[in-house]
């Protein structure tokens, strides 16, 4: 699987929500594109990732 331009090994299919949690992302503060399509936050649990997928993950940071 390719994530933000870096190749990663995905040992087994997991949901996008599971992947984000295990990688330390805050699901409420990210936008995700899977294979060129935006995944709505409401679909994170249903979107199953495989080793052939490409993800772009953007996380939002607050500032002042």
SULPE-V263233 format. One record per backbone hydrogen bond with DSSP energy under -0.5 kcal/mol. CO is the residue of the C=O (numbers start at 1). NH is the residue of the N-H. Records with the same first field share a line. If there is no record, write none. Layout:
CO = NH + NH
This chain:
1 = 3 + 8
2 = 55
3 = 6
6 = 3
8 = 10
9 = 11
14 = 49
15 = 19
16 = 20
17 = 21
18 = 22
19 = 23
20 = 25
21 = 24
25 = 27
26 = 29
27 = 30
29 = 60
31 = 58
32 = 39
33 = 35 + 56
34 = 37
37 = 34
38 = 40
39 = 32
40 = 43
41 = 44
43 = 47
44 = 16 + 17
46 = 48
47 = 16
49 = 14
50 = 53
53 = 2
54 = 35
55 = 4
56 = 33 + 58
58 = 31
